[in-house]
Amino acid sequence: MRPYSEDLRERAVQRAEAGEPIRSIAAALRISPSCASKWRKRQRETGAPSPGLQ
């Protein structure tokens, strides 16, 4: 399985920052809620939703 694209990660984080519920984001983007939550947390902590990009 390939990693998710940067674009997808950024769209998920933008929606979360706009106040959309994680489960709603996950359903709309066809990802797991844990991915969306993890990306949002990583964005807050490092400034980027992807691992290794800081």
PQR file with spaces between the fields and no chain letter, atoms N, CA, C, O and H, PARSE charges and radii, in Angstrom:
ATOM       1  N    MET     1       0.839   -1.185    0.000 -0.4000 1.5000
ATOM       2  CA   MET     1       0.000    0.000    0.000 -0.0000 2.0000
ATOM       3  C    MET     1       0.881    1.245    0.000  0.5500 1.7000
ATOM       4  O    MET     1       1.847    1.344    0.756 -0.5500 1.4000
ATOM       5  N    ARG     2       0.528    2.179   -0.856 -0.4000 1.5000
ATOM       6  CA   ARG     2       1.302    3.409   -0.955 -0.0000 2.0000
ATOM       7  C    ARG     2       0.903    4.405    0.133  0.5500 1.7000
ATOM       8  O    ARG     2      -0.231    4.370    0.611 -0.5500 1.4000
ATOM       9  H    ARG     2      -0.257    2.099   -1.470  0.4000 1.0000
ATOM      10  N    PRO     3       1.819    5.295    0.532 -0.5600 1.5000
ATOM      11  CA   PRO     3       1.461    6.327    1.511  0.2800 2.0000
ATOM      12  C    PRO     3       0.432    7.292    0.903  0.5500 1.7000
ATOM      13  O    PRO     3       0.360    7.458   -0.314 -0.5500 1.4000
ATOM      14  N    TYR     4      -0.346    7.912    1.762 -0.4000 1.5000
ATOM      15  CA   TYR     4      -1.313    8.895    1.299 -0.0000 2.0000
ATOM      16  C    TYR     4      -0.593   10.136    0.765  0.5500 1.7000
ATOM      17  O    TYR     4       0.498   10.472    1.227 -0.5500 1.4000
ATOM      18  H    TYR     4      -0.288    7.777    2.752  0.4000 1.0000
ATOM      19  N    SER     5      -1.198   10.805   -0.194 -0.4000 1.5000
ATOM      20  CA   SER     5      -0.589   11.976   -0.821 -0.0000 2.0000
ATOM      21  C    SER     5      -0.562   13.172    0.137  0.5500 1.7000
ATOM      22  O    SER     5      -1.345   13.266    1.082 -0.5500 1.4000
ATOM      23  H    SER     5      -2.084   10.532   -0.569  0.4000 1.0000
ATOM      24  N    GLU     6       0.361   14.067   -0.149 -0.4000 1.5000
ATOM      25  CA   GLU     6       0.458   15.303    0.638 -0.0000 2.0000
ATOM      26  C    GLU     6      -0.839   16.098    0.526  0.5500 1.7000
ATOM      27  O    GLU     6      -1.321   16.667    1.506 -0.5500 1.4000
ATOM      28  H    GLU     6       0.997   13.991   -0.917  0.4000 1.0000
ATOM      29  N    ASP     7      -1.390   16.129   -0.675 -0.4000 1.5000
ATOM      30  CA   ASP     7      -2.621   16.873   -0.919 -0.0000 2.0000
ATOM      31  C    ASP     7      -3.754   16.359   -0.036  0.5500 1.7000
ATOM      32  O    ASP     7      -4.478   17.149    0.569 -0.5500 1.4000
ATOM      33  H    ASP     7      -0.998   15.667   -1.471  0.4000 1.0000
ATOM      34  N    LEU     8      -3.905   15.063    0.037 -0.4000 1.5000
ATOM      35  CA   LEU     8      -4.953   14.472    0.855 -0.0000 2.0000
ATOM      36  C    LEU     8      -4.745   14.808    2.328  0.5500 1.7000
ATOM      37  O    LEU     8      -5.692   15.155    3.034 -0.5500 1.4000
ATOM      38  H    LEU     8      -3.317   14.421   -0.455  0.4000 1.0000
ATOM      39  N    ARG     9      -3.525   14.707    2.777 -0.4000 1.5000
ATOM      40  CA   ARG     9      -3.212   15.027    4.177 -0.0000 2.0000
ATOM      41  C    ARG     9      -3.546   16.481    4.491  0.5500 1.7000
ATOM      42  O    ARG     9      -4.134   16.788    5.528 -0.5500 1.4000
ATOM      43  H    ARG     9      -2.755   14.425    2.204  0.4000 1.0000
ATOM      44  N    GLU    10      -3.161   17.369    3.580 -0.4000 1.5000
ATOM      45  CA   GLU    10      -3.407   18.798    3.803 -0.0000 2.0000
ATOM      46  C    GLU    10      -4.897   19.123    3.781  0.5500 1.7000
ATOM      47  O    GLU    10      -5.363   19.943    4.571 -0.5500 1.4000
ATOM      48  H    GLU    10      -2.683   17.120    2.738  0.4000 1.0000
ATOM      49  N    ARG    11      -5.651   18.481    2.877 -0.4000 1.5000
ATOM      50  CA   ARG    11      -7.096   18.713    2.838 -0.0000 2.0000
ATOM      51  C    ARG    11      -7.756   18.249    4.132  0.5500 1.7000
ATOM      52  O    ARG    11      -8.644   18.922    4.656 -0.5500 1.4000
ATOM      53  H    ARG    11      -5.273   17.814    2.235  0.4000 1.0000
ATOM      54  N    ALA    12      -7.324   17.108    4.644 -0.4000 1.5000
ATOM      55  CA   ALA    12      -7.888   16.600    5.899 -0.0000 2.0000
ATOM      56  C    ALA    12      -7.599   17.560    7.047  0.5500 1.7000
ATOM      57  O    ALA    12      -8.482   17.860    7.850 -0.5500 1.4000
ATOM      58  H    ALA    12      -6.602   16.562    4.218  0.4000 1.0000
ATOM      59  N    VAL    13      -6.371   18.034    7.122 -0.4000 1.5000
ATOM      60  CA   VAL    13      -5.991   18.949    8.200 -0.0000 2.0000
ATOM      61  C    VAL    13      -6.752   20.271    8.081  0.5500 1.7000
ATOM      62  O    VAL    13      -7.208   20.809    9.090 -0.5500 1.4000
ATOM      63  H    VAL    13      -5.653   17.790    6.470  0.4000 1.0000
ATOM      64  N    GLN    14      -6.893   20.792    6.883 -0.4000 1.5000
ATOM      65  CA   GLN    14      -7.625   22.049    6.688 -0.0000 2.0000
ATOM      66  C    GLN    14      -9.078   21.919    7.139  0.5500 1.7000
ATOM      67  O    GLN    14      -9.624   22.816    7.780 -0.5500 1.4000
ATOM      68  H    GLN    14      -6.522   20.356    6.063  0.4000 1.0000
ATOM      69  N    ARG    15      -9.687   20.800    6.798 -0.4000 1.5000
ATOM      70  CA   ARG    15     -11.069   20.585    7.203 -0.0000 2.0000
ATOM      71  C    ARG    15     -11.180   20.474    8.716  0.5500 1.7000
ATOM      72  O    ARG    15     -12.125   20.993    9.310 -0.5500 1.4000
ATOM      73  H    ARG    15      -9.243   20.071    6.277  0.4000 1.0000
ATOM      74  N    ALA    16     -10.221   19.801    9.344 -0.4000 1.5000
ATOM      75  CA   ALA    16     -10.228   19.659   10.802 -0.0000 2.0000
ATOM      76  C    ALA    16     -10.042   21.019   11.470  0.5500 1.7000
ATOM      77  O    ALA    16     -10.708   21.330   12.457 -0.5500 1.4000
ATOM      78  H    ALA    16      -9.453   19.379    8.862  0.4000 1.0000
ATOM      79  N    GLU    17      -9.141   21.820   10.931 -0.4000 1.5000
ATOM      80  CA   GLU    17      -8.906   23.150   11.501 -0.0000 2.0000
ATOM      81  C    GLU    17     -10.114   24.064   11.319  0.5500 1.7000
ATOM      82  O    GLU    17     -10.301   25.005   12.091 -0.5500 1.4000
ATOM      83  H    GLU    17      -8.600   21.568   10.128  0.4000 1.0000
ATOM      84  N    ALA    18     -10.927   23.795   10.313 -0.4000 1.5000
ATOM      85  CA   ALA    18     -12.140   24.580   10.081 -0.0000 2.0000
ATOM      86  C    ALA    18     -13.275   24.148   11.007  0.5500 1.7000
ATOM      87  O    ALA    18     -14.335   24.774   11.033 -0.5500 1.4000
ATOM      88  H    ALA    18     -10.775   23.031    9.687  0.4000 1.0000
ATOM      89  N    GLY    19     -13.046   23.066   11.773 -0.4000 1.5000
ATOM      90  CA   GLY    19     -14.029   22.642   12.760 -0.0000 2.0000
ATOM      91  C    GLY    19     -14.867   21.440   12.373  0.5500 1.7000
ATOM      92  O    GLY    19     -15.770   21.051   13.114 -0.5500 1.4000
ATOM      93  H    GLY    19     -12.185   22.558   11.752  0.4000 1.0000
ATOM      94  N    GLU    20     -14.585   20.850   11.233 -0.4000 1.5000
ATOM      95  CA   GLU    20     -15.353   19.669   10.807 -0.0000 2.0000
ATOM      96  C    GLU    20     -14.964   18.472   11.684  0.5500 1.7000
ATOM      97  O    GLU    20     -13.785   18.293   11.992 -0.5500 1.4000
ATOM      98  H    GLU    20     -13.852   21.166   10.631  0.4000 1.0000
ATOM      99  N    PRO    21     -15.927   17.666   12.082 -0.5600 1.5000
ATOM     100  CA   PRO    21     -15.619   16.496   12.911  0.2800 2.0000
ATOM     101  C    PRO    21     -14.723   15.488   12.177  0.5500 1.7000
ATOM     102  O    PRO    21     -14.846   15.298   10.967 -0.5500 1.4000
ATOM     103  N    ILE    22     -13.832   14.856   12.919 -0.4000 1.5000
ATOM     104  CA   ILE    22     -12.874   13.901   12.351 -0.0000 2.0000
ATOM     105  C    ILE    22     -13.595   12.773   11.602  0.5500 1.7000
ATOM     106  O    ILE    22     -13.171   12.395   10.509 -0.5500 1.4000
ATOM     107  H    ILE    22     -13.732   15.010   13.902  0.4000 1.0000
ATOM     108  N    ARG    23     -14.654   12.242   12.161 -0.4000 1.5000
ATOM     109  CA   ARG    23     -15.375   11.142   11.493 -0.0000 2.0000
ATOM     110  C    ARG    23     -15.984   11.585   10.168  0.5500 1.7000
ATOM     111  O    ARG    23     -16.021   10.811    9.211 -0.5500 1.4000
ATOM     112  H    ARG    23     -14.998   12.548   13.049  0.4000 1.0000
ATOM     113  N    SER    24     -16.454   12.806   10.109 -0.4000 1.5000
ATOM     114  CA   SER    24     -17.015   13.340    8.870 -0.0000 2.0000
ATOM     115  C    SER    24     -15.926   13.497    7.812  0.5500 1.7000
ATOM     116  O    SER    24     -16.136   13.167    6.644 -0.5500 1.4000
ATOM     117  H    SER    24     -16.424   13.434   10.887  0.4000 1.0000
ATOM     118  N    ILE    25     -14.774   13.996    8.220 -0.4000 1.5000
ATOM     119  CA   ILE    25     -13.625   14.151    7.315 -0.0000 2.0000
ATOM     120  C    ILE    25     -13.214   12.786    6.780  0.5500 1.7000
ATOM     121  O    ILE    25     -13.007   12.609    5.579 -0.5500 1.4000
ATOM     122  H    ILE    25     -14.603   14.263    9.168  0.4000 1.0000
ATOM     123  N    ALA    26     -13.101   11.837    7.680 -0.4000 1.5000
ATOM     124  CA   ALA    26     -12.680   10.486    7.299 -0.0000 2.0000
ATOM     125  C    ALA    26     -13.638    9.874    6.283  0.5500 1.7000
ATOM     126  O    ALA    26     -13.202    9.273    5.301 -0.5500 1.4000
ATOM     127  H    ALA    26     -13.269   11.981    8.655  0.4000 1.0000
ATOM     128  N    ALA    27     -14.910   10.019    6.510 -0.4000 1.5000
ATOM     129  CA   ALA    27     -15.896    9.456    5.582 -0.0000 2.0000
ATOM     130  C    ALA    27     -15.826   10.144    4.223  0.5500 1.7000
ATOM     131  O    ALA    27     -15.879    9.481    3.187 -0.5500 1.4000
ATOM     132  H    ALA    27     -15.264   10.506    7.308  0.4000 1.0000
ATOM     133  N    ALA    28     -15.707   11.454    4.223 -0.4000 1.5000
ATOM     134  CA   ALA    28     -15.680   12.208    2.964 -0.0000 2.0000
ATOM     135  C    ALA    28     -14.428   11.916    2.148  0.5500 1.7000
ATOM     136  O    ALA    28     -14.488   11.855    0.920 -0.5500 1.4000
ATOM     137  H    ALA    28     -15.663   11.992    5.065  0.4000 1.0000
ATOM     138  N    LEU    29     -13.299   11.736    2.820 -0.4000 1.5000
ATOM     139  CA   LEU    29     -12.030   11.533    2.117 -0.0000 2.0000
ATOM     140  C    LEU    29     -11.645   10.061    1.992  0.5500 1.7000
ATOM     141  O    LEU    29     -10.611    9.725    1.415 -0.5500 1.4000
ATOM     142  H    LEU    29     -13.251   11.786    3.818  0.4000 1.0000
ATOM     143  N    ARG    30     -12.489    9.191    2.541 -0.4000 1.5000
ATOM     144  CA   ARG    30     -12.261    7.737    2.488 -0.0000 2.0000
ATOM     145  C    ARG    30     -10.932    7.333    3.144  0.5500 1.7000
ATOM     146  O    ARG    30     -10.128    6.593    2.577 -0.5500 1.4000
ATOM     147  H    ARG    30     -13.329    9.464    3.010  0.4000 1.0000
ATOM     148  N    ILE    31     -10.742    7.847    4.351 -0.4000 1.5000
ATOM     149  CA   ILE    31      -9.584    7.482    5.168 -0.0000 2.0000
ATOM     150  C    ILE    31     -10.119    7.077    6.537  0.5500 1.7000
ATOM     151  O    ILE    31     -11.296    7.282    6.836 -0.5500 1.4000
ATOM     152  H    ILE    31     -11.395    8.447    4.812  0.4000 1.0000
ATOM     153  N    SER    32      -9.265    6.512    7.352 -0.4000 1.5000
ATOM     154  CA   SER    32      -9.715    6.139    8.693 -0.0000 2.0000
ATOM     155  C    SER    32      -9.710    7.371    9.599  0.5500 1.7000
ATOM     156  O    SER    32      -8.909    8.286    9.408 -0.5500 1.4000
ATOM     157  H    SER    32      -8.310    6.346    7.109  0.4000 1.0000
ATOM     158  N    PRO    33     -10.605    7.386   10.581 -0.5600 1.5000
ATOM     159  CA   PRO    33     -10.600    8.505   11.528  0.2800 2.0000
ATOM     160  C    PRO    33      -9.257    8.651   12.243  0.5500 1.7000
ATOM     161  O    PRO    33      -8.841    9.765   12.560 -0.5500 1.4000
ATOM     162  N    SER    34      -8.579    7.532   12.496 -0.4000 1.5000
ATOM     163  CA   SER    34      -7.291    7.622   13.187 -0.0000 2.0000
ATOM     164  C    SER    34      -6.249    8.340   12.328  0.5500 1.7000
ATOM     165  O    SER    34      -5.412    9.071   12.860 -0.5500 1.4000
ATOM     166  H    SER    34      -8.917    6.627   12.237  0.4000 1.0000
ATOM     167  N    CYS    35      -6.288    8.144   11.014 -0.4000 1.5000
ATOM     168  CA   CYS    35      -5.362    8.862   10.122 -0.0000 2.0000
ATOM     169  C    CYS    35      -5.609   10.360   10.208  0.5500 1.7000
ATOM     170  O    CYS    35      -4.672   11.139   10.380 -0.5500 1.4000
ATOM     171  H    CYS    35      -6.968    7.550   10.582  0.4000 1.0000
ATOM     172  N    ALA    36      -6.856   10.758   10.090 -0.4000 1.5000
ATOM     173  CA   ALA    36      -7.191   12.180   10.129 -0.0000 2.0000
ATOM     174  C    ALA    36      -6.759   12.801   11.454  0.5500 1.7000
ATOM     175  O    ALA    36      -6.208   13.901   11.486 -0.5500 1.4000
ATOM     176  H    ALA    36      -7.617   10.125    9.950  0.4000 1.0000
ATOM     177  N    SER    37      -7.011   12.095   12.530 -0.4000 1.5000
ATOM     178  CA   SER    37      -6.638   12.587   13.854 -0.0000 2.0000
ATOM     179  C    SER    37      -5.120   12.692   13.998  0.5500 1.7000
ATOM     180  O    SER    37      -4.596   13.676   14.521 -0.5500 1.4000
ATOM     181  H    SER    37      -7.458   11.201   12.504  0.4000 1.0000
ATOM     182  N    LYS    38      -4.433   11.663   13.527 -0.4000 1.5000
ATOM     183  CA   LYS    38      -2.973   11.636   13.616 -0.0000 2.0000
ATOM     184  C    LYS    38      -2.353   12.771   12.799  0.5500 1.7000
ATOM     185  O    LYS    38      -1.413   13.422   13.255 -0.5500 1.4000
ATOM     186  H    LYS    38      -4.859   10.864   13.103  0.4000 1.0000
ATOM     187  N    TRP    39      -2.874   13.007   11.606 -0.4000 1.5000
ATOM     188  CA   TRP    39      -2.339   14.075   10.749 -0.0000 2.0000
ATOM     189  C    TRP    39      -2.569   15.444   11.378  0.5500 1.7000
ATOM     190  O    TRP    39      -1.700   16.315   11.320 -0.5500 1.4000
ATOM     191  H    TRP    39      -3.637   12.479   11.236  0.4000 1.0000
ATOM     192  N    ARG    40      -3.737   15.629   11.977 -0.4000 1.5000
ATOM     193  CA   ARG    40      -4.020   16.913   12.626 -0.0000 2.0000
ATOM     194  C    ARG    40      -3.066   17.145   13.799  0.5500 1.7000
ATOM     195  O    ARG    40      -2.548   18.247   13.982 -0.5500 1.4000
ATOM     196  H    ARG    40      -4.442   14.922   12.024  0.4000 1.0000
ATOM     197  N    LYS    41      -2.845   16.103   14.584 -0.4000 1.5000
ATOM     198  CA   LYS    41      -1.924   16.211   15.724 -0.0000 2.0000
ATOM     199  C    LYS    41      -0.507   16.513   15.249  0.5500 1.7000
ATOM     200  O    LYS    41       0.169   17.370   15.817 -0.5500 1.4000
ATOM     201  H    LYS    41      -3.267   15.208   14.436  0.4000 1.0000
ATOM     202  N    ARG    42      -0.056   15.813   14.212 -0.4000 1.5000
ATOM     203  CA   ARG    42       1.286   16.024   13.678 -0.0000 2.0000
ATOM     204  C    ARG    42       1.438   17.446   13.129  0.5500 1.7000
ATOM     205  O    ARG    42       2.491   18.065   13.277 -0.5500 1.4000
ATOM     206  H    ARG    42      -0.605   15.117   13.750  0.4000 1.0000
ATOM     207  N    GLN    43       0.382   17.957   12.496 -0.4000 1.5000
ATOM     208  CA   GLN    43       0.406   19.326   11.970 -0.0000 2.0000
ATOM     209  C    GLN    43       0.608   20.323   13.107  0.5500 1.7000
ATOM     210  O    GLN    43       1.403   21.255   12.985 -0.5500 1.4000
ATOM     211  H    GLN    43      -0.474   17.454   12.375  0.4000 1.0000
ATOM     212  N    ARG    44      -0.103   20.131   14.202 -0.4000 1.5000
ATOM     213  CA   ARG    44       0.037   21.033   15.356 -0.0000 2.0000
ATOM     214  C    ARG    44       1.430   20.957   15.961  0.5500 1.7000
ATOM     215  O    ARG    44       1.994   21.977   16.359 -0.5500 1.4000
ATOM     216  H    ARG    44      -0.749   19.375   14.301  0.4000 1.0000
ATOM     217  N    GLU    45       1.987   19.751   16.032 -0.4000 1.5000
ATOM     218  CA   GLU    45       3.275   19.553   16.711 -0.0000 2.0000
ATOM     219  C    GLU    45       4.486   19.932   15.854  0.5500 1.7000
ATOM     220  O    GLU    45       5.472   20.461   16.367 -0.5500 1.4000
ATOM     221  H    GLU    45       1.529   18.923   15.709  0.4000 1.0000
ATOM     222  N    THR    46       4.407   19.661   14.553 -0.4000 1.5000
ATOM     223  CA   THR    46       5.595   19.863   13.709 -0.0000 2.0000
ATOM     224  C    THR    46       5.412   20.902   12.597  0.5500 1.7000
ATOM     225  O    THR    46       6.389   21.357   12.002 -0.5500 1.4000
ATOM     226  H    THR    46       3.606   19.231   14.137  0.4000 1.0000
ATOM     227  N    GLY    47       4.159   21.272   12.322 -0.4000 1.5000
ATOM     228  CA   GLY    47       3.895   22.229   11.256 -0.0000 2.0000
ATOM     229  C    GLY    47       3.645   21.571    9.911  0.5500 1.7000
ATOM     230  O    GLY    47       3.421   22.261    8.915 -0.5500 1.4000
ATOM     231  H    GLY    47       3.366   20.902   12.805  0.4000 1.0000
ATOM     232  N    ALA    48       3.681   20.228    9.868 -0.4000 1.5000
ATOM     233  CA   ALA    48       3.421   19.497    8.617 -0.0000 2.0000
ATOM     234  C    ALA    48       2.686   18.204    8.946  0.5500 1.7000
ATOM     235  O    ALA    48       3.000   17.554    9.943 -0.5500 1.4000
ATOM     236  H    ALA    48       3.863   19.669   10.677  0.4000 1.0000
ATOM     237  N    PRO    49       1.708   17.821    8.119 -0.5600 1.5000
ATOM     238  CA   PRO    49       0.952   16.612    8.404  0.2800 2.0000
ATOM     239  C    PRO    49       1.685   15.317    8.052  0.5500 1.7000
ATOM     240  O    PRO    49       1.222   14.232    8.407 -0.5500 1.4000
ATOM     241  N    SER    50       2.811   15.416    7.367 -0.4000 1.5000
ATOM     242  CA   SER    50       3.549   14.224    6.948 -0.0000 2.0000
ATOM     243  C    SER    50       4.750   13.970    7.845  0.5500 1.7000
ATOM     244  O    SER    50       5.350   14.911    8.363 -0.5500 1.4000
ATOM     245  H    SER    50       3.187   16.296    7.079  0.4000 1.0000
ATOM     246  N    PRO    51       5.098   12.723    8.028 -0.5600 1.5000
ATOM     247  CA   PRO    51       6.282   12.418    8.839  0.2800 2.0000
ATOM     248  C    PRO    51       7.550   12.866    8.125  0.5500 1.7000
ATOM     249  O    PRO    51       7.661   12.738    6.905 -0.5500 1.4000
ATOM     250  N    GLY    52       8.480   13.379    8.866 -0.4000 1.5000
ATOM     251  CA   GLY    52       9.771   13.755    8.295 -0.0000 2.0000
ATOM     252  C    GLY    52       9.817   15.132    7.674  0.5500 1.7000
ATOM     253  O    GLY    52      10.898   15.580    7.293 -0.5500 1.4000
ATOM     254  H    GLY    52       8.390   13.483    9.856  0.4000 1.0000
ATOM     255  N    LEU    53       8.695   15.828    7.552 -0.4000 1.5000
ATOM     256  CA   LEU    53       8.681   17.172    6.988 -0.0000 2.0000
ATOM     257  C    LEU    53       8.496   18.173    8.104  0.5500 1.7000
ATOM     258  O    LEU    53       7.445   18.232    8.741 -0.5500 1.4000
ATOM     259  H    LEU    53       7.817   15.463    7.862  0.4000 1.0000
ATOM     260  N    GLN    54       9.530   18.958    8.330 -0.4000 1.5000
ATOM     261  CA   GLN    54       9.426   19.927    9.427 -0.0000 2.0000
ATOM     262  C    GLN    54       9.967   21.255    9.022  0.5500 1.7000
ATOM     263  O    GLN    54       9.961   22.193    9.819 -0.5500 1.4000
ATOM     264  H    GLN    54      10.384   18.910    7.812  0.4000 1.0000
